[in-house]
């Protein structure tokens, strides 16, 4: 199986993704736009956790413990 990286103009991106999805032989599409949405969602969830920690409704961990997990 081969992999291809393409750079598509922003105004043609949606059209191109729909076109590629319609091809029966394409096995996987990594849509970077979805990745950005997931990153924003993760950041939003992290901010909410910080707010809960500050209110005392959720227990945080120390920086030392965080680094030890890595």
mmCIF file of the N, C-alpha and C atoms, coordinates in Angstrom:
data_MODEL
# 
_entry.id   MODEL 
# 
loop_
_atom_site.group_PDB 
_atom_site.id 
_atom_site.type_symbol 
_atom_site.label_atom_id 
_atom_site.label_alt_id 
_atom_site.label_comp_id 
_atom_site.label_asym_id 
_atom_site.label_entity_id 
_atom_site.label_seq_id 
_atom_site.pdbx_PDB_ins_code 
_atom_site.Cartn_x 
_atom_site.Cartn_y 
_atom_site.Cartn_z 
_atom_site.occupancy 
_atom_site.B_iso_or_equiv 
_atom_site.pdbx_formal_charge 
_atom_site.auth_seq_id 
_atom_site.auth_comp_id 
_atom_site.auth_asym_id 
_atom_site.auth_atom_id 
_atom_site.pdbx_PDB_model_num 
ATOM 1   N N  . UNK A 1 1  ? 0.843   -1.168 0.000  1.00 0.00 ? 1  UNK A N  1 
ATOM 2   C CA . UNK A 1 1  ? 0.000   0.000  0.000  1.00 0.00 ? 1  UNK A CA 1 
ATOM 3   C C  . UNK A 1 1  ? 0.895   1.239  0.000  1.00 0.00 ? 1  UNK A C  1 
ATOM 4   N N  . UNK A 1 2  ? 0.486   2.283  -0.697 1.00 0.00 ? 2  UNK A N  1 
ATOM 5   C CA . UNK A 1 2  ? 1.238   3.535  -0.814 1.00 0.00 ? 2  UNK A CA 1 
ATOM 6   C C  . UNK A 1 2  ? 0.511   4.655  -0.077 1.00 0.00 ? 2  UNK A C  1 
ATOM 7   N N  . UNK A 1 3  ? 1.269   5.670  0.304  1.00 0.00 ? 3  UNK A N  1 
ATOM 8   C CA . UNK A 1 3  ? 0.720   6.838  0.989  1.00 0.00 ? 3  UNK A CA 1 
ATOM 9   C C  . UNK A 1 3  ? 1.102   8.083  0.213  1.00 0.00 ? 3  UNK A C  1 
ATOM 10  N N  . UNK A 1 4  ? 0.184   9.057  0.154  1.00 0.00 ? 4  UNK A N  1 
ATOM 11  C CA . UNK A 1 4  ? 0.410   10.289 -0.589 1.00 0.00 ? 4  UNK A CA 1 
ATOM 12  C C  . UNK A 1 4  ? 0.074   11.483 0.305  1.00 0.00 ? 4  UNK A C  1 
ATOM 13  N N  . UNK A 1 5  ? 0.920   12.500 0.276  1.00 0.00 ? 5  UNK A N  1 
ATOM 14  C CA . UNK A 1 5  ? 0.638   13.752 0.978  1.00 0.00 ? 5  UNK A CA 1 
ATOM 15  C C  . UNK A 1 5  ? 0.333   14.818 -0.060 1.00 0.00 ? 5  UNK A C  1 
ATOM 16  N N  . UNK A 1 6  ? -0.796  15.483 0.096  1.00 0.00 ? 6  UNK A N  1 
ATOM 17  C CA . UNK A 1 6  ? -1.221  16.514 -0.853 1.00 0.00 ? 6  UNK A CA 1 
ATOM 18  C C  . UNK A 1 6  ? -1.465  17.822 -0.128 1.00 0.00 ? 6  UNK A C  1 
ATOM 19  N N  . UNK A 1 7  ? -1.179  18.911 -0.776 1.00 0.00 ? 7  UNK A N  1 
ATOM 20  C CA . UNK A 1 7  ? -1.478  20.232 -0.253 1.00 0.00 ? 7  UNK A CA 1 
ATOM 21  C C  . UNK A 1 7  ? -2.567  20.823 -1.142 1.00 0.00 ? 7  UNK A C  1 
ATOM 22  N N  . UNK A 1 8  ? -3.745  21.019 -0.561 1.00 0.00 ? 8  UNK A N  1 
ATOM 23  C CA . UNK A 1 8  ? -4.926  21.443 -1.303 1.00 0.00 ? 8  UNK A CA 1 
ATOM 24  C C  . UNK A 1 8  ? -5.280  22.873 -0.896 1.00 0.00 ? 8  UNK A C  1 
ATOM 25  N N  . UNK A 1 9  ? -5.641  23.739 -1.863 1.00 0.00 ? 9  UNK A N  1 
ATOM 26  C CA . UNK A 1 9  ? -6.083  25.092 -1.492 1.00 0.00 ? 9  UNK A CA 1 
ATOM 27  C C  . UNK A 1 9  ? -7.290  25.025 -0.552 1.00 0.00 ? 9  UNK A C  1 
ATOM 28  N N  . UNK A 1 10 ? -7.338  25.931 0.394  1.00 0.00 ? 10 UNK A N  1 
ATOM 29  C CA . UNK A 1 10 ? -8.391  25.940 1.418  1.00 0.00 ? 10 UNK A CA 1 
ATOM 30  C C  . UNK A 1 10 ? -9.791  25.902 0.807  1.00 0.00 ? 10 UNK A C  1 
ATOM 31  N N  . UNK A 1 11 ? -10.002 26.643 -0.276 1.00 0.00 ? 11 UNK A N  1 
ATOM 32  C CA . UNK A 1 11 ? -11.336 26.718 -0.871 1.00 0.00 ? 11 UNK A CA 1 
ATOM 33  C C  . UNK A 1 11 ? -11.734 25.446 -1.629 1.00 0.00 ? 11 UNK A C  1 
ATOM 34  N N  . UNK A 1 12 ? -10.802 24.536 -1.872 1.00 0.00 ? 12 UNK A N  1 
ATOM 35  C CA . UNK A 1 12 ? -11.108 23.283 -2.578 1.00 0.00 ? 12 UNK A CA 1 
ATOM 36  C C  . UNK A 1 12 ? -11.058 22.069 -1.646 1.00 0.00 ? 12 UNK A C  1 
ATOM 37  N N  . UNK A 1 13 ? -10.711 22.280 -0.382 1.00 0.00 ? 13 UNK A N  1 
ATOM 38  C CA . UNK A 1 13 ? -10.474 21.182 0.558  1.00 0.00 ? 13 UNK A CA 1 
ATOM 39  C C  . UNK A 1 13 ? -11.705 20.286 0.749  1.00 0.00 ? 13 UNK A C  1 
ATOM 40  N N  . UNK A 1 14 ? -12.843 20.874 1.054  1.00 0.00 ? 14 UNK A N  1 
ATOM 41  C CA . UNK A 1 14 ? -14.057 20.081 1.292  1.00 0.00 ? 14 UNK A CA 1 
ATOM 42  C C  . UNK A 1 14 ? -14.428 19.252 0.075  1.00 0.00 ? 14 UNK A C  1 
ATOM 43  N N  . UNK A 1 15 ? -14.354 19.875 -1.091 1.00 0.00 ? 15 UNK A N  1 
ATOM 44  C CA . UNK A 1 15 ? -14.657 19.157 -2.331 1.00 0.00 ? 15 UNK A CA 1 
ATOM 45  C C  . UNK A 1 15 ? -13.720 17.967 -2.509 1.00 0.00 ? 15 UNK A C  1 
ATOM 46  N N  . UNK A 1 16 ? -12.440 18.196 -2.267 1.00 0.00 ? 16 UNK A N  1 
ATOM 47  C CA . UNK A 1 16 ? -11.454 17.146 -2.474 1.00 0.00 ? 16 UNK A CA 1 
ATOM 48  C C  . UNK A 1 16 ? -11.681 15.977 -1.508 1.00 0.00 ? 16 UNK A C  1 
ATOM 49  N N  . UNK A 1 17 ? -11.951 16.271 -0.248 1.00 0.00 ? 17 UNK A N  1 
ATOM 50  C CA . UNK A 1 17 ? -12.190 15.205 0.738  1.00 0.00 ? 17 UNK A CA 1 
ATOM 51  C C  . UNK A 1 17 ? -13.403 14.372 0.333  1.00 0.00 ? 17 UNK A C  1 
ATOM 52  N N  . UNK A 1 18 ? -14.482 15.018 -0.090 1.00 0.00 ? 18 UNK A N  1 
ATOM 53  C CA . UNK A 1 18 ? -15.671 14.279 -0.530 1.00 0.00 ? 18 UNK A CA 1 
ATOM 54  C C  . UNK A 1 18 ? -15.364 13.423 -1.755 1.00 0.00 ? 18 UNK A C  1 
ATOM 55  N N  . UNK A 1 19 ? -14.573 13.950 -2.670 1.00 0.00 ? 19 UNK A N  1 
ATOM 56  C CA . UNK A 1 19 ? -14.189 13.203 -3.865 1.00 0.00 ? 19 UNK A CA 1 
ATOM 57  C C  . UNK A 1 19 ? -13.396 11.956 -3.490 1.00 0.00 ? 19 UNK A C  1 
ATOM 58  N N  . UNK A 1 20 ? -12.411 12.107 -2.632 1.00 0.00 ? 20 UNK A N  1 
ATOM 59  C CA . UNK A 1 20 ? -11.571 10.973 -2.235 1.00 0.00 ? 20 UNK A CA 1 
ATOM 60  C C  . UNK A 1 20 ? -12.384 9.930  -1.474 1.00 0.00 ? 20 UNK A C  1 
ATOM 61  N N  . UNK A 1 21 ? -13.300 10.380 -0.617 1.00 0.00 ? 21 UNK A N  1 
ATOM 62  C CA . UNK A 1 21 ? -14.149 9.440  0.132  1.00 0.00 ? 21 UNK A CA 1 
ATOM 63  C C  . UNK A 1 21 ? -15.018 8.600  -0.801 1.00 0.00 ? 21 UNK A C  1 
ATOM 64  N N  . UNK A 1 22 ? -15.341 9.133  -1.976 1.00 0.00 ? 22 UNK A N  1 
ATOM 65  C CA . UNK A 1 22 ? -16.205 8.406  -2.911 1.00 0.00 ? 22 UNK A CA 1 
ATOM 66  C C  . UNK A 1 22 ? -15.451 7.328  -3.698 1.00 0.00 ? 22 UNK A C  1 
ATOM 67  N N  . UNK A 1 23 ? -14.133 7.323  -3.619 1.00 0.00 ? 23 UNK A N  1 
ATOM 68  C CA . UNK A 1 23 ? -13.336 6.329  -4.336 1.00 0.00 ? 23 UNK A CA 1 
ATOM 69  C C  . UNK A 1 23 ? -13.292 5.029  -3.530 1.00 0.00 ? 23 UNK A C  1 
ATOM 70  N N  . UNK A 1 24 ? -13.696 3.941  -4.155 1.00 0.00 ? 24 UNK A N  1 
ATOM 71  C CA . UNK A 1 24 ? -13.773 2.664  -3.454 1.00 0.00 ? 24 UNK A CA 1 
ATOM 72  C C  . UNK A 1 24 ? -12.448 2.086  -3.025 1.00 0.00 ? 24 UNK A C  1 
ATOM 73  N N  . UNK A 1 25 ? -11.370 2.426  -3.675 1.00 0.00 ? 25 UNK A N  1 
ATOM 74  C CA . UNK A 1 25 ? -10.077 1.806  -3.370 1.00 0.00 ? 25 UNK A CA 1 
ATOM 75  C C  . UNK A 1 25 ? -9.287  2.548  -2.291 1.00 0.00 ? 25 UNK A C  1 
ATOM 76  N N  . UNK A 1 26 ? -9.775  3.705  -1.835 1.00 0.00 ? 26 UNK A N  1 
ATOM 77  C CA . UNK A 1 26 ? -9.094  4.455  -0.771 1.00 0.00 ? 26 UNK A CA 1 
ATOM 78  C C  . UNK A 1 26 ? -9.473  3.822  0.565  1.00 0.00 ? 26 UNK A C  1 
ATOM 79  N N  . UNK A 1 27 ? -8.479  3.377  1.309  1.00 0.00 ? 27 UNK A N  1 
ATOM 80  C CA . UNK A 1 27 ? -8.719  2.653  2.552  1.00 0.00 ? 27 UNK A CA 1 
ATOM 81  C C  . UNK A 1 27 ? -8.804  3.555  3.772  1.00 0.00 ? 27 UNK A C  1 
ATOM 82  N N  . UNK A 1 28 ? -8.053  4.652  3.793  1.00 0.00 ? 28 UNK A N  1 
ATOM 83  C CA . UNK A 1 28 ? -8.005  5.508  4.974  1.00 0.00 ? 28 UNK A CA 1 
ATOM 84  C C  . UNK A 1 28 ? -7.733  6.945  4.555  1.00 0.00 ? 28 UNK A C  1 
ATOM 85  N N  . UNK A 1 29 ? -8.458  7.873  5.195  1.00 0.00 ? 29 UNK A N  1 
ATOM 86  C CA . UNK A 1 29 ? -8.222  9.296  4.972  1.00 0.00 ? 29 UNK A CA 1 
ATOM 87  C C  . UNK A 1 29 ? -7.938  9.920  6.332  1.00 0.00 ? 29 UNK A C  1 
ATOM 88  N N  . UNK A 1 30 ? -6.774  10.530 6.475  1.00 0.00 ? 30 UNK A N  1 
ATOM 89  C CA . UNK A 1 30 ? -6.445  11.253 7.690  1.00 0.00 ? 30 UNK A CA 1 
ATOM 90  C C  . UNK A 1 30 ? -6.753  12.714 7.445  1.00 0.00 ? 30 UNK A C  1 
ATOM 91  N N  . UNK A 1 31 ? -7.855  13.152 7.982  1.00 0.00 ? 31 UNK A N  1 
ATOM 92  C CA . UNK A 1 31 ? -8.320  14.518 7.779  1.00 0.00 ? 31 UNK A CA 1 
ATOM 93  C C  . UNK A 1 31 ? -7.737  15.399 8.877  1.00 0.00 ? 31 UNK A C  1 
ATOM 94  N N  . UNK A 1 32 ? -6.769  16.235 8.534  1.00 0.00 ? 32 UNK A N  1 
ATOM 95  C CA . UNK A 1 32 ? -6.103  17.090 9.514  1.00 0.00 ? 32 UNK A CA 1 
ATOM 96  C C  . UNK A 1 32 ? -7.071  18.086 10.130 1.00 0.00 ? 32 UNK A C  1 
ATOM 97  N N  . UNK A 1 33 ? -8.126  18.457 9.434  1.00 0.00 ? 33 UNK A N  1 
ATOM 98  C CA . UNK A 1 33 ? -9.115  19.379 9.989  1.00 0.00 ? 33 UNK A CA 1 
ATOM 99  C C  . UNK A 1 33 ? -9.778  18.753 11.205 1.00 0.00 ? 33 UNK A C  1 
ATOM 100 N N  . UNK A 1 34 ? -10.079 17.471 11.155 1.00 0.00 ? 34 UNK A N  1 
ATOM 101 C CA . UNK A 1 34 ? -10.661 16.794 12.303 1.00 0.00 ? 34 UNK A CA 1 
ATOM 102 C C  . UNK A 1 34 ? -9.677  16.775 13.460 1.00 0.00 ? 34 UNK A C  1 
ATOM 103 N N  . UNK A 1 35 ? -8.413  16.679 13.164 1.00 0.00 ? 35 UNK A N  1 
ATOM 104 C CA . UNK A 1 35 ? -7.392  16.698 14.195 1.00 0.00 ? 35 UNK A CA 1 
ATOM 105 C C  . UNK A 1 35 ? -7.382  18.020 14.940 1.00 0.00 ? 35 UNK A C  1 
ATOM 106 N N  . UNK A 1 36 ? -7.554  19.109 14.227 1.00 0.00 ? 36 UNK A N  1 
ATOM 107 C CA . UNK A 1 36 ? -7.601  20.425 14.848 1.00 0.00 ? 36 UNK A CA 1 
ATOM 108 C C  . UNK A 1 36 ? -8.808  20.537 15.768 1.00 0.00 ? 36 UNK A C  1 
ATOM 109 N N  . UNK A 1 37 ? -9.936  20.011 15.322 1.00 0.00 ? 37 UNK A N  1 
ATOM 110 C CA . UNK A 1 37 ? -11.147 20.046 16.149 1.00 0.00 ? 37 UNK A CA 1 
ATOM 111 C C  . UNK A 1 37 ? -10.931 19.262 17.438 1.00 0.00 ? 37 UNK A C  1 
ATOM 112 N N  . UNK A 1 38 ? -10.265 18.135 17.351 1.00 0.00 ? 38 UNK A N  1 
ATOM 113 C CA . UNK A 1 38 ? -10.003 17.319 18.531 1.00 0.00 ? 38 UNK A CA 1 
ATOM 114 C C  . UNK A 1 38 ? -9.063  18.045 19.492 1.00 0.00 ? 38 UNK A C  1 
ATOM 115 N N  . UNK A 1 39 ? -8.063  18.723 18.965 1.00 0.00 ? 39 UNK A N  1 
ATOM 116 C CA . UNK A 1 39 ? -7.139  19.481 19.811 1.00 0.00 ? 39 UNK A CA 1 
ATOM 117 C C  . UNK A 1 39 ? -7.895  20.574 20.564 1.00 0.00 ? 39 UNK A C  1 
ATOM 118 N N  . UNK A 1 40 ? -8.761  21.306 19.867 1.00 0.00 ? 40 UNK A N  1 
ATOM 119 C CA . UNK A 1 40 ? -9.537  22.358 20.518 1.00 0.00 ? 40 UNK A CA 1 
ATOM 120 C C  . UNK A 1 40 ? -10.464 21.787 21.584 1.00 0.00 ? 40 UNK A C  1 
ATOM 121 N N  . UNK A 1 41 ? -11.053 20.636 21.307 1.00 0.00 ? 41 UNK A N  1 
ATOM 122 C CA . UNK A 1 41 ? -11.918 19.976 22.288 1.00 0.00 ? 41 UNK A CA 1 
ATOM 123 C C  . UNK A 1 41 ? -11.108 19.573 23.517 1.00 0.00 ? 41 UNK A C  1 
ATOM 124 N N  . UNK A 1 42 ? -9.922  19.010 23.312 1.00 0.00 ? 42 UNK A N  1 
ATOM 125 C CA . UNK A 1 42 ? -9.062  18.598 24.421 1.00 0.00 ? 42 UNK A CA 1 
ATOM 126 C C  . UNK A 1 42 ? -8.644  19.785 25.273 1.00 0.00 ? 42 UNK A C  1 
ATOM 127 N N  . UNK A 1 43 ? -8.315  20.886 24.641 1.00 0.00 ? 43 UNK A N  1 
ATOM 128 C CA . UNK A 1 43 ? -7.923  22.091 25.375 1.00 0.00 ? 43 UNK A CA 1 
ATOM 129 C C  . UNK A 1 43 ? -9.099  22.599 26.198 1.00 0.00 ? 43 UNK A C  1 
ATOM 130 N N  . UNK A 1 44 ? -10.275 22.602 25.613 1.00 0.00 ? 44 UNK A N  1 
ATOM 131 C CA . UNK A 1 44 ? -11.468 23.052 26.320 1.00 0.00 ? 44 UNK A CA 1 
ATOM 132 C C  . UNK A 1 44 ? -11.732 22.188 27.551 1.00 0.00 ? 44 UNK A C  1 
ATOM 133 N N  . UNK A 1 45 ? -11.589 20.872 27.401 1.00 0.00 ? 45 UNK A N  1 
ATOM 134 C CA . UNK A 1 45 ? -11.780 19.959 28.530 1.00 0.00 ? 45 UNK A CA 1 
ATOM 135 C C  . UNK A 1 45 ? -10.733 20.214 29.611 1.00 0.00 ? 45 UNK A C  1 
ATOM 136 N N  . UNK A 1 46 ? -9.513  20.494 29.214 1.00 0.00 ? 46 UNK A N  1 
ATOM 137 C CA . UNK A 1 46 ? -8.446  20.765 30.183 1.00 0.00 ? 46 UNK A CA 1 
ATOM 138 C C  . UNK A 1 46 ? -8.740  22.043 30.970 1.00 0.00 ? 46 UNK A C  1 
ATOM 139 N N  . UNK A 1 47 ? -9.239  23.065 30.292 1.00 0.00 ? 47 UNK A N  1 
ATOM 140 C CA . UNK A 1 47 ? -9.588  24.317 30.965 1.00 0.00 ? 47 UNK A CA 1 
ATOM 141 C C  . UNK A 1 47 ? -10.696 24.070 31.990 1.00 0.00 ? 47 UNK A C  1 
ATOM 142 N N  . UNK A 1 48 ? -11.683 23.277 31.626 1.00 0.00 ? 48 UNK A N  1 
ATOM 143 C CA . UNK A 1 48 ? -12.762 22.955 32.557 1.00 0.00 ? 48 UNK A CA 1 
ATOM 144 C C  . UNK A 1 48 ? -12.230 22.201 33.782 1.00 0.00 ? 48 UNK A C  1 
ATOM 145 N N  . UNK A 1 49 ? -11.283 21.278 33.567 1.00 0.00 ? 49 UNK A N  1 
ATOM 146 C CA . UNK A 1 49 ? -10.676 20.564 34.689 1.00 0.00 ? 49 UNK A CA 1 
ATOM 147 C C  . UNK A 1 49 ? -9.935  21.516 35.618 1.00 0.00 ? 49 UNK A C  1 
ATOM 148 N N  . UNK A 1 50 ? -9.220  22.470 35.053 1.00 0.00 ? 50 UNK A N  1 
ATOM 149 C CA . UNK A 1 50 ? -8.492  23.456 35.867 1.00 0.00 ? 50 UNK A CA 1 
ATOM 150 C C  . UNK A 1 50 ? -9.476  24.266 36.703 1.00 0.00 ? 50 UNK A C  1 
ATOM 151 N N  . UNK A 1 51 ? -10.586 24.663 36.103 1.00 0.00 ? 51 UNK A N  1 
ATOM 152 C CA . UNK A 1 51 ? -11.602 25.416 36.845 1.00 0.00 ? 51 UNK A CA 1 
ATOM 153 C C  . UNK A 1 51 ? -12.137 24.598 38.023 1.00 0.00 ? 51 UNK A C  1 
ATOM 154 N N  . UNK A 1 52 ? -12.395 23.303 37.786 1.00 0.00 ? 52 UNK A N  1 
ATOM 155 C CA . UNK A 1 52 ? -12.897 22.433 38.854 1.00 0.00 ? 52 UNK A CA 1 
ATOM 156 C C  . UNK A 1 52 ? -11.858 22.253 39.958 1.00 0.00 ? 52 UNK A C  1 
ATOM 157 N N  . UNK A 1 53 ? -10.600 22.158 39.585 1.00 0.00 ? 53 UNK A N  1 
ATOM 158 C CA . UNK A 1 53 ? -9.519  22.025 40.568 1.00 0.00 ? 53 UNK A CA 1 
ATOM 159 C C  . UNK A 1 53 ? -9.439  23.288 41.419 1.00 0.00 ? 53 UNK A C  1 
ATOM 160 N N  . UNK A 1 54 ? -9.533  24.446 40.786 1.00 0.00 ? 54 UNK A N  1 
ATOM 161 C CA . UNK A 1 54 ? -9.479  25.713 41.523 1.00 0.00 ? 54 UNK A CA 1 
ATOM 162 C C  . UNK A 1 54 ? -10.655 25.855 42.486 1.00 0.00 ? 54 UNK A C  1 
ATOM 163 N N  . UNK A 1 55 ? -11.832 25.319 42.097 1.00 0.00 ? 55 UNK A N  1 
ATOM 164 C CA . UNK A 1 55 ? -13.010 25.369 42.965 1.00 0.00 ? 55 UNK A CA 1 
ATOM 165 C C  . UNK A 1 55 ? -12.949 24.310 44.066 1.00 0.00 ? 55 UNK A C  1 
ATOM 166 N N  . UNK A 1 56 ? -12.005 23.391 43.970 1.00 0.00 ? 56 UNK A N  1 
ATOM 167 C CA . UNK A 1 56 ? -11.894 22.333 44.964 1.00 0.00 ? 56 UNK A CA 1 
ATOM 168 C C  . UNK A 1 56 ? -12.811 21.149 44.697 1.00 0.00 ? 56 UNK A C  1 
ATOM 169 N N  . UNK A 1 57 ? -13.424 21.111 43.541 1.00 0.00 ? 57 UNK A N  1 
ATOM 170 C CA . UNK A 1 57 ? -14.342 20.028 43.192 1.00 0.00 ? 57 UNK A CA 1 
ATOM 171 C C  . UNK A 1 57 ? -13.624 18.840 42.556 1.00 0.00 ? 57 UNK A C  1 
ATOM 172 N N  . UNK A 1 58 ? -12.365 19.025 42.220 1.00 0.00 ? 58 UNK A N  1 
ATOM 173 C CA . UNK A 1 58 ? -11.561 17.968 41.607 1.00 0.00 ? 58 UNK A CA 1 
ATOM 174 C C  . UNK A 1 58 ? -10.159 18.076 42.165 1.00 0.00 ? 58 UNK A C  1 
ATOM 175 N N  . UNK A 1 59 ? -9.549  16.934 42.441 1.00 0.00 ? 59 UNK A N  1 
ATOM 176 C CA . UNK A 1 59 ? -8.204  16.944 43.004 1.00 0.00 ? 59 UNK A CA 1 
ATOM 177 C C  . UNK A 1 59 ? -7.166  16.917 41.884 1.00 0.00 ? 59 UNK A C  1 
ATOM 178 N N  . UNK A 1 60 ? -6.227  17.845 41.955 1.00 0.00 ? 60 UNK A N  1 
ATOM 179 C CA . UNK A 1 60 ? -5.158  17.902 40.971 1.00 0.00 ? 60 UNK A CA 1 
ATOM 180 C C  . UNK A 1 60 ? -3.963  17.075 41.414 1.00 0.00 ? 60 UNK A C  1 
ATOM 181 N N  . UNK A 1 61 ? -2.941  17.035 40.579 1.00 0.00 ? 61 UNK A N  1 
ATOM 182 C CA . UNK A 1 61 ? -1.702  16.342 40.937 1.00 0.00 ? 61 UNK A CA 1 
ATOM 183 C C  . UNK A 1 61 ? -0.554  17.350 40.874 1.00 0.00 ? 61 UNK A C  1 
ATOM 184 N N  . UNK A 1 62 ? 0.490   17.057 41.602 1.00 0.00 ? 62 UNK A N  1 
ATOM 185 C CA . UNK A 1 62 ? 1.635   17.974 41.626 1.00 0.00 ? 62 UNK A CA 1 
ATOM 186 C C  . UNK A 1 62 ? 2.419   17.874 40.318 1.00 0.00 ? 62 UNK A C  1 
ATOM 187 N N  . UNK A 1 63 ? 3.203   18.907 40.053 1.00 0.00 ? 63 UNK A N  1 
ATOM 188 C CA . UNK A 1 63 ? 4.040   18.909 38.849 1.00 0.00 ? 63 UNK A CA 1 
ATOM 189 C C  . UNK A 1 63 ? 5.039   17.760 38.896 1.00 0.00 ? 63 UNK A C  1 
ATOM 190 N N  . UNK A 1 64 ? 5.547   17.465 40.089 1.00 0.00 ? 64 UNK A N  1 
ATOM 191 C CA . UNK A 1 64 ? 6.497   16.363 40.242 1.00 0.00 ? 64 UNK A CA 1 
ATOM 192 C C  . UNK A 1 64 ? 5.856   15.025 39.852 1.00 0.00 ? 64 UNK A C  1 
ATOM 193 N N  . UNK A 1 65 ? 4.629   14.802 40.324 1.00 0.00 ? 65 UNK A N  1 
ATOM 194 C CA . UNK A 1 65 ? 3.919   13.568 39.959 1.00 0.00 ? 65 UNK A CA 1 
ATOM 195 C C  . UNK A 1 65 ? 3.643   13.502 38.462 1.00 0.00 ? 65 UNK A C  1 
ATOM 196 N N  . UNK A 1 66 ? 3.300   14.644 37.884 1.00 0.00 ? 66 UNK A N  1 
ATOM 197 C CA . UNK A 1 66 ? 3.050   14.701 36.449 1.00 0.00 ? 66 UNK A CA 1 
ATOM 198 C C  . UNK A 1 66 ? 4.291   14.315 35.668 1.00 0.00 ? 66 UNK A C  1 
ATOM 199 N N  . UNK A 1 67 ? 5.431   14.877 36.055 1.00 0.00 ? 67 UNK A N  1 
ATOM 200 C CA . UNK A 1 67 ? 6.688   14.556 35.370 1.00 0.00 ? 67 UNK A CA 1 
ATOM 201 C C  . UNK A 1 67 ? 7.083   13.098 35.560 1.00 0.00 ? 67 UNK A C  1 
ATOM 202 N N  . UNK A 1 68 ? 6.793   12.534 36.719 1.00 0.00 ? 68 UNK A N  1 
ATOM 203 C CA . UNK A 1 68 ? 7.091   11.126 36.956 1.00 0.00 ? 68 UNK A CA 1 
ATOM 204 C C  . UNK A 1 68 ? 6.256   10.203 36.075 1.00 0.00 ? 68 UNK A C  1 
ATOM 205 N N  . UNK A 1 69 ? 5.052   10.654 35.705 1.00 0.00 ? 69 UNK A N  1 
ATOM 206 C CA . UNK A 1 69 ? 4.205   9.854  34.824 1.00 0.00 ? 69 UNK A CA 1 
ATOM 207 C C  . UNK A 1 69 ? 4.780   9.778  33.412 1.00 0.00 ? 69 UNK A C  1 
ATOM 208 N N  . UNK A 1 70 ? 5.526   10.803 33.038 1.00 0.00 ? 70 UNK A N  1 
ATOM 209 C CA . UNK A 1 70 ? 6.105   10.832 31.698 1.00 0.00 ? 70 UNK A CA 1 
ATOM 210 C C  . UNK A 1 70 ? 7.275   9.901  31.652 1.00 0.00 ? 70 UNK A C  1 
# 
